Amino acid sequence: MSELKELITKAKQKDLKAMEELFNQFKPLLKSRSKKYSKWGQKYEDVFQQAALIFILAVYDYKEEKNIPFLDVYSRGCF
């Protein structure tokens, strides 16, 4: 099992350290996308907070057995 899938599995089981590690891995992506979308009149902090929430929901919604990459699950909900 890949490290990413392992972290997702642990995070789905309410492992806060795993969720924090996942979040920190994806934080640069969340920040860059939030900056891009905040240029359209939204506050950066609001966009980042929404992106973070959608990221957490995507972790809980991810189903490994469907063979859909995690970023695809996240992208559908966010960008």
N, CA, C and O atoms as a GROMACS GRO file, in nm:
protein
  316
    1MET      N    1   0.086  -0.118   0.000
    1MET     CA    2   0.000   0.000   0.000
    1MET      C    3   0.090   0.124   0.000
    1MET      O    4   0.189   0.130   0.074
    2SER      N    5   0.056   0.220  -0.082
    2SER     CA    6   0.138   0.341  -0.088
    2SER      C    7   0.124   0.422   0.041
    2SER      O    8   0.029   0.406   0.117
    3GLU      N    9   0.222   0.508   0.063
    3GLU     CA   10   0.221   0.590   0.184
    3GLU      C   11   0.096   0.679   0.188
    3GLU      O   12   0.036   0.696   0.294
    4LEU      N   13   0.059   0.734   0.074
    4LEU     CA   14  -0.060   0.820   0.067
    4LEU      C   15  -0.184   0.742   0.108
    4LEU      O   16  -0.263   0.790   0.190
    5LYS      N   17  -0.203   0.624   0.051
    5LYS     CA   18  -0.321   0.544   0.083
    5LYS      C   19  -0.321   0.502   0.229
    5LYS      O   20  -0.426   0.494   0.293
    6GLU      N   21  -0.202   0.474   0.282
    6GLU     CA   22  -0.191   0.438   0.424
    6GLU      C   23  -0.235   0.554   0.513
    6GLU      O   24  -0.310   0.535   0.608
    7LEU      N   25  -0.188   0.673   0.480
    7LEU     CA   26  -0.226   0.791   0.558
    7LEU      C   27  -0.376   0.817   0.548
    7LEU      O   28  -0.439   0.851   0.648
    8ILE      N   29  -0.432   0.801   0.430
    8ILE     CA   30  -0.576   0.822   0.413
    8ILE      C   31  -0.653   0.721   0.497
    8ILE      O   32  -0.750   0.757   0.564
    9THR      N   33  -0.611   0.596   0.494
    9THR     CA   34  -0.678   0.492   0.573
    9THR      C   35  -0.674   0.527   0.721
    9THR      O   36  -0.776   0.516   0.791
   10LYS      N   37  -0.558   0.568   0.770
   10LYS     CA   38  -0.545   0.603   0.912
   10LYS      C   39  -0.629   0.727   0.945
   10LYS      O   40  -0.694   0.732   1.049
   11ALA      N   41  -0.626   0.826   0.856
   11ALA     CA   42  -0.703   0.949   0.880
   11ALA      C   43  -0.852   0.919   0.886
   11ALA      O   44  -0.925   0.978   0.966
   12LYS      N   45  -0.898   0.828   0.801
   12LYS     CA   46  -1.041   0.791   0.801
   12LYS      C   47  -1.080   0.721   0.931
   12LYS      O   48  -1.197   0.718   0.968
   13GLN      N   49  -0.980   0.665   1.000
   13GLN     CA   50  -1.004   0.598   1.128
   13GLN      C   51  -0.983   0.696   1.244
   13GLN      O   52  -0.961   0.654   1.357
   14LYS      N   53  -0.989   0.825   1.214
   14LYS     CA   54  -0.979   0.934   1.313
   14LYS      C   55  -0.839   0.949   1.373
   14LYS      O   56  -0.826   0.998   1.486
   15ASP      N   57  -0.736   0.909   1.298
   15ASP     CA   58  -0.597   0.929   1.341
   15ASP      C   59  -0.559   1.073   1.307
   15ASP      O   60  -0.535   1.106   1.191
   16LEU      N   61  -0.555   1.159   1.408
   16LEU     CA   62  -0.530   1.302   1.385
   16LEU      C   63  -0.391   1.329   1.331
   16LEU      O   64  -0.373   1.421   1.251
   17LYS      N   65  -0.293   1.252   1.374
   17LYS     CA   66  -0.156   1.271   1.322
   17LYS      C   67  -0.152   1.241   1.172
   17LYS      O   68  -0.087   1.312   1.096
   18ALA      N   69  -0.221   1.138   1.130
   18ALA     CA   70  -0.225   1.103   0.987
   18ALA      C   71  -0.295   1.213   0.908
   18ALA      O   72  -0.250   1.250   0.800
   19MET      N   73  -0.406   1.266   0.962
   19MET     CA   74  -0.478   1.373   0.893
   19MET      C   75  -0.390   1.498   0.884
   19MET      O   76  -0.387   1.565   0.780
   20GLU      N   77  -0.318   1.527   0.991
   20GLU     CA   78  -0.230   1.644   0.991
   20GLU      C   79  -0.117   1.627   0.889
   20GLU      O   80  -0.083   1.721   0.817
   21GLU      N   81  -0.060   1.508   0.883
   21GLU     CA   82   0.047   1.481   0.786
   21GLU      C   83  -0.005   1.493   0.643
   21GLU      O   84   0.061   1.551   0.556
   22LEU      N   85  -0.123   1.438   0.618
   22LEU     CA   86  -0.185   1.450   0.485
   22LEU      C   87  -0.207   1.597   0.450
   22LEU      O   88  -0.172   1.642   0.340
   23PHE      N   89  -0.264   1.669   0.543
   23PHE     CA   90  -0.294   1.810   0.520
   23PHE      C   91  -0.166   1.887   0.489
   23PHE      O   92  -0.163   1.969   0.397
   24ASN      N   93  -0.060   1.860   0.565
   24ASN     CA   94   0.067   1.929   0.543
   24ASN      C   95   0.128   1.894   0.407
   24ASN      O   96   0.194   1.978   0.346
   25GLN      N   97   0.107   1.773   0.362
   25GLN     CA   98   0.157   1.733   0.229
   25GLN      C   99   0.086   1.810   0.118
   25GLN      O  100   0.147   1.846   0.017
   26PHE      N  101  -0.043   1.833   0.137
   26PHE     CA  102  -0.122   1.898   0.033
   26PHE      C  103  -0.137   2.049   0.054
   26PHE      O  104  -0.194   2.118  -0.031
   27LYS      N  105  -0.086   2.100   0.164
   27LYS     CA  106  -0.101   2.242   0.195
   27LYS      C  107  -0.046   2.335   0.086
   27LYS      O  108  -0.110   2.434   0.054
   28PRO      N  109   0.071   2.306   0.026
   28PRO     CA  110   0.117   2.394  -0.083
   28PRO      C  111   0.018   2.401  -0.200
   28PRO      O  112  -0.002   2.508  -0.258
   29LEU      N  113  -0.044   2.290  -0.233
   29LEU     CA  114  -0.146   2.290  -0.339
   29LEU      C  115  -0.267   2.372  -0.296
   29LEU      O  116  -0.319   2.452  -0.374
   30LEU      N  117  -0.312   2.352  -0.174
   30LEU     CA  118  -0.427   2.428  -0.124
   30LEU      C  119  -0.398   2.578  -0.126
   30LEU      O  120  -0.483   2.657  -0.166
   31LYS      N  121  -0.278   2.616  -0.085
   31LYS     CA  122  -0.241   2.757  -0.083
   31LYS      C  123  -0.236   2.816  -0.224
   31LYS      O  124  -0.290   2.924  -0.248
   32SER      N  125  -0.172   2.745  -0.316
   32SER     CA  126  -0.159   2.800  -0.451
   32SER      C  127  -0.295   2.813  -0.520
   32SER      O  128  -0.322   2.912  -0.587
   33ARG      N  129  -0.379   2.713  -0.502
   33ARG     CA  130  -0.513   2.720  -0.563
   33ARG      C  131  -0.598   2.827  -0.496
   33ARG      O  132  -0.676   2.895  -0.562
   34SER      N  133  -0.582   2.843  -0.366
   34SER     CA  134  -0.658   2.946  -0.294
   34SER      C  135  -0.617   3.085  -0.341
   34SER      O  136  -0.702   3.173  -0.357
   35LYS      N  137  -0.488   3.105  -0.363
   35LYS     CA  138  -0.441   3.235  -0.414
   35LYS      C  139  -0.500   3.262  -0.552
   35LYS      O  140  -0.543   3.374  -0.581
   36LYS      N  141  -0.502   3.159  -0.634
   36LYS     CA  142  -0.557   3.174  -0.770
   36LYS      C  143  -0.704   3.215  -0.764
   36LYS      O  144  -0.746   3.307  -0.835
   37TYR      N  145  -0.782   3.148  -0.681
   37TYR     CA  146  -0.926   3.175  -0.677
   37TYR      C  147  -0.960   3.299  -0.596
   37TYR      O  148  -1.068   3.356  -0.613
   38SER      N  149  -0.871   3.341  -0.507
   38SER     CA  150  -0.900   3.461  -0.429
   38SER      C  151  -0.887   3.588  -0.513
   38SER      O  152  -0.932   3.695  -0.472
   39LYS      N  153  -0.827   3.576  -0.629
   39LYS     CA  154  -0.814   3.692  -0.718
   39LYS      C  155  -0.949   3.734  -0.776
   39LYS      O  156  -0.960   3.842  -0.834
   40TRP      N  157  -1.048   3.650  -0.762
   40TRP     CA  158  -1.180   3.680  -0.818
   40TRP      C  159  -1.273   3.743  -0.715
   40TRP      O  160  -1.395   3.726  -0.721
   41GLY      N  161  -1.216   3.816  -0.620
   41GLY     CA  162  -1.297   3.890  -0.526
   41GLY      C  163  -1.322   3.822  -0.393
   41GLY      O  164  -1.383   3.882  -0.304
   42GLN      N  165  -1.278   3.701  -0.377
   42GLN     CA  166  -1.294   3.630  -0.250
   42GLN      C  167  -1.171   3.656  -0.164
   42GLN      O  168  -1.061   3.674  -0.216
   43LYS      N  169  -1.189   3.659  -0.033
   43LYS     CA  170  -1.075   3.672   0.057
   43LYS      C  171  -0.996   3.542   0.056
   43LYS      O  172  -1.052   3.433   0.058
   44TYR      N  173  -0.863   3.556   0.052
   44TYR     CA  174  -0.775   3.439   0.049
   44TYR      C  175  -0.806   3.345   0.166
   44TYR      O  176  -0.816   3.224   0.147
   45GLU      N  177  -0.819   3.400   0.285
   45GLU     CA  178  -0.842   3.318   0.405
   45GLU      C  179  -0.971   3.237   0.393
   45GLU      O  180  -0.977   3.122   0.434
   46ASP      N  181  -1.074   3.298   0.336
   46ASP     CA  182  -1.202   3.228   0.319
   46ASP      C  183  -1.190   3.115   0.217
   46ASP      O  184  -1.241   3.005   0.238
   47VAL      N  185  -1.120   3.144   0.108
   47VAL     CA  186  -1.102   3.042   0.004
   47VAL      C  187  -1.017   2.927   0.059
   47VAL      O  188  -1.049   2.810   0.035
   48PHE      N  189  -0.910   2.960   0.132
   48PHE     CA  190  -0.824   2.856   0.188
   48PHE      C  191  -0.901   2.770   0.289
   48PHE      O  192  -0.887   2.648   0.290
   49GLN      N  193  -0.981   2.833   0.372
   49GLN     CA  194  -1.060   2.758   0.471
   49GLN      C  195  -1.158   2.663   0.401
   49GLN      O  196  -1.174   2.549   0.443
   50GLN      N  197  -1.220   2.709   0.297
   50GLN     CA  198  -1.312   2.623   0.222
   50GLN      C  199  -1.237   2.508   0.155
   50GLN      O  200  -1.284   2.394   0.156
   51ALA      N  201  -1.122   2.538   0.098
   51ALA     CA  202  -1.040   2.433   0.034
   51ALA      C  203  -0.996   2.329   0.137
   51ALA      O  204  -0.995   2.210   0.108
   52ALA      N  205  -0.961   2.374   0.257
   52ALA     CA  206  -0.919   2.282   0.363
   52ALA      C  207  -1.034   2.192   0.406
   52ALA      O  208  -1.015   2.072   0.426
   53LEU      N  209  -1.152   2.249   0.419
   53LEU     CA  210  -1.269   2.170   0.457
   53LEU      C  211  -1.300   2.065   0.351
   53LEU      O  212  -1.327   1.950   0.383
   54ILE      N  213  -1.298   2.106   0.226
   54ILE     CA  214  -1.325   2.012   0.117
   54ILE      C  215  -1.219   1.903   0.112
   54ILE      O  216  -1.249   1.788   0.081
   55PHE      N  217  -1.094   1.939   0.142
   55PHE     CA  218  -0.987   1.840   0.148
   55PHE      C  219  -1.019   1.733   0.253
   55PHE      O  220  -1.008   1.613   0.226
   56ILE      N  221  -1.058   1.776   0.372
   56ILE     CA  222  -1.090   1.682   0.480
   56ILE      C  223  -1.209   1.594   0.440
   56ILE      O  224  -1.207   1.473   0.464
   57LEU      N  225  -1.310   1.653   0.381
   57LEU     CA  226  -1.425   1.574   0.335
   57LEU      C  227  -1.384   1.474   0.228
   57LEU      O  228  -1.434   1.361   0.226
   58ALA      N  229  -1.292   1.513   0.140
   58ALA     CA  230  -1.245   1.422   0.035
   58ALA      C  231  -1.170   1.304   0.095
   58ALA      O  232  -1.179   1.192   0.045
   59VAL      N  233  -1.095   1.328   0.202
   59VAL     CA  234  -1.025   1.218   0.270
   59VAL      C  235  -1.127   1.116   0.319
   59VAL      O  236  -1.111   0.996   0.297
   60TYR      N  237  -1.231   1.164   0.386
   60TYR     CA  238  -1.333   1.072   0.439
   60TYR      C  239  -1.415   1.006   0.328
   60TYR      O  240  -1.467   0.896   0.347
   61ASP      N  241  -1.427   1.073   0.214
   61ASP     CA  242  -1.507   1.020   0.104
   61ASP      C  243  -1.428   0.926   0.013
   61ASP      O  244  -1.487   0.852  -0.066
   62TYR      N  245  -1.297   0.928   0.023
   62TYR     CA  246  -1.212   0.849  -0.066
   62TYR      C  247  -1.236   0.699  -0.048
   62TYR      O  248  -1.237   0.648   0.064
   63LYS      N  249  -1.256   0.632  -0.160
   63LYS     CA  250  -1.278   0.486  -0.160
   63LYS      C  251  -1.173   0.423  -0.249
   63LYS      O  252  -1.181   0.428  -0.372
   64GLU      N  253  -1.073   0.364  -0.184
   64GLU     CA  254  -0.960   0.305  -0.256
   64GLU      C  255  -1.004   0.200  -0.358
   64GLU      O  256  -0.945   0.188  -0.465
   65GLU      N  257  -1.106   0.125  -0.324
   65GLU     CA  258  -1.148   0.014  -0.411
   65GLU      C  259  -1.202   0.061  -0.546
   65GLU      O  260  -1.213  -0.019  -0.638
   66LYS      N  261  -1.234   0.188  -0.559
   66LYS     CA  262  -1.285   0.240  -0.688
   66LYS      C  263  -1.171   0.275  -0.784
   66LYS      O  264  -1.196   0.311  -0.899
   67ASN      N  265  -1.047   0.264  -0.736
   67ASN     CA  266  -0.929   0.294  -0.818
   67ASN      C  267  -0.931   0.433  -0.881
   67ASN      O  268  -0.884   0.452  -0.993
   68ILE      N  269  -0.984   0.529  -0.809
   68ILE     CA  270  -0.983   0.668  -0.853
   68ILE      C  271  -0.875   0.738  -0.771
   68ILE      O  272  -0.878   0.732  -0.648
   69PRO      N  273  -0.780   0.805  -0.836
   69PRO     CA  274  -0.675   0.874  -0.760
   69PRO      C  275  -0.734   0.976  -0.663
   69PRO      O  276  -0.833   1.042  -0.693
   70PHE      N  277  -0.671   0.988  -0.547
   70PHE     CA  278  -0.721   1.079  -0.444
   70PHE      C  279  -0.736   1.221  -0.496
   70PHE      O  280  -0.836   1.287  -0.468
   71LEU      N  281  -0.639   1.269  -0.572
   71LEU     CA  282  -0.647   1.407  -0.622
   71LEU      C  283  -0.770   1.428  -0.710
   71LEU      O  284  -0.824   1.538  -0.713
   72ASP      N  285  -0.814   1.326  -0.780
   72ASP     CA  286  -0.936   1.337  -0.861
   72ASP      C  287  -1.058   1.354  -0.771
   72ASP      O  288  -1.148   1.433  -0.802
   73VAL      N  289  -1.063   1.281  -0.662
   73VAL     CA  290  -1.175   1.293  -0.567
   73VAL      C  291  -1.176   1.434  -0.509
   73VAL      O  292  -1.282   1.497  -0.501
   74TYR      N  293  -1.059   1.482  -0.470
   74TYR     CA  294  -1.049   1.616  -0.412
   74TYR      C  295  -1.084   1.724  -0.515
   74TYR      O  296  -1.156   1.818  -0.484
   75SER      N  297  -1.032   1.709  -0.634
   75SER     CA  298  -1.055   1.810  -0.738
   75SER      C  299  -1.202   1.825  -0.773
   75SER      O  300  -1.248   1.936  -0.801
   76ARG      N  301  -1.275   1.716  -0.772
   76ARG     CA  302  -1.419   1.723  -0.803
   76ARG      C  303  -1.492   1.810  -0.703
   76ARG      O  304  -1.586   1.882  -0.739
   77GLY      N  305  -1.451   1.805  -0.578
   77GLY     CA  306  -1.520   1.881  -0.475
   77GLY      C  307  -1.474   2.024  -0.463
   77GLY      O  308  -1.544   2.108  -0.406
   78CYS      N  309  -1.357   2.054  -0.517
   78CYS     CA  310  -1.299   2.184  -0.487
   78CYS      C  311  -1.279   2.272  -0.609
   78CYS      O  312  -1.330   2.385  -0.613
   79PHE      N  313  -1.208   2.224  -0.707
   79PHE     CA  314  -1.164   2.315  -0.813
   79PHE      C  315  -1.237   2.286  -0.941
   79PHE      O  316  -1.213   2.353  -1.042
   0.00000   0.00000   0.00000
